[in-house]
Amino acid sequence: MPELPEVETIVRDIRPALVGRRIGRVSLSHDDILRGVSRRRLLRGLRGATIRSVFRRAKHAVLDLGKLRLVVQPGMTGSLIVYDRRLTPDETRYAVLRASLDDGHELVYRDVRRIGKLLLLGEKDWQRYTGAIGPEPLDPDFTPERLGLALESSRQAVKKILMSQRHLAGVGNIYANEALFAAGIDPSKPGRRLTPDDHRRLHAELRRILEAAIASNGTTVRDYRTGTGESGSFQLELLVYGREGEPCRRCGTRLTGTHEIDARISVFCHRCQS
């Protein structure tokens, strides 16, 4: 599933083509990606709306339409692209939401497996929605101390805490694995057992890795594409994720993979992470 760097890349790619544009015709091929909104209300809310801003919150792309916000959760196979040409038959096949713009371009949400979600929220619903999500790890006011508050009060594994969106926004399996390796912390270690020094290291490595991933346009393992339809390249820099059984690039120890921490693959080095 696209994480913070991937969605941030998409938002940065599509923002210049969307801000200030007025939405014209809108079509929706399937209702199964809608959450909390009917087809009729979605289409009615989008038609004629002017896009005031485009931003990311956690793993979601958000289009501010004034009184309403369109929230797009891309899921594993979703992509948001602004086209300045007609779609090919293959592009049309998986185009779930299509919205024409007043400059002749078209905003398209494509989703091969339709795992993503679309929400249309009014102001009160938006405040509840964003209020249930934790702090953004790249915000200036996200400090090691703030990270420590989430960790020191929990008996859960540190990796599970990092991936909880109510504790921290936008971090998923890929970047939790990478940050914990870089910080030298065992992903199964209970959060309450981490020290203030652990908090500082993890905070620094998490921000460094997220920023590096954004600079590389995200990680494409399989389906993820940027807002221009290209692949990301941070997969070339991954040190543990996807490398179970391979030698650690620091010490040569065979990397271990387990699903026992949070039912997702956790890859780590027994020697480098404690």
Order of alpha helices (4+ residues) and beta strands (2+ residues): alpha-beta-alpha-beta-beta-beta-beta-alpha-beta-beta-beta-alpha-alpha-alpha-alpha-alpha-beta-beta
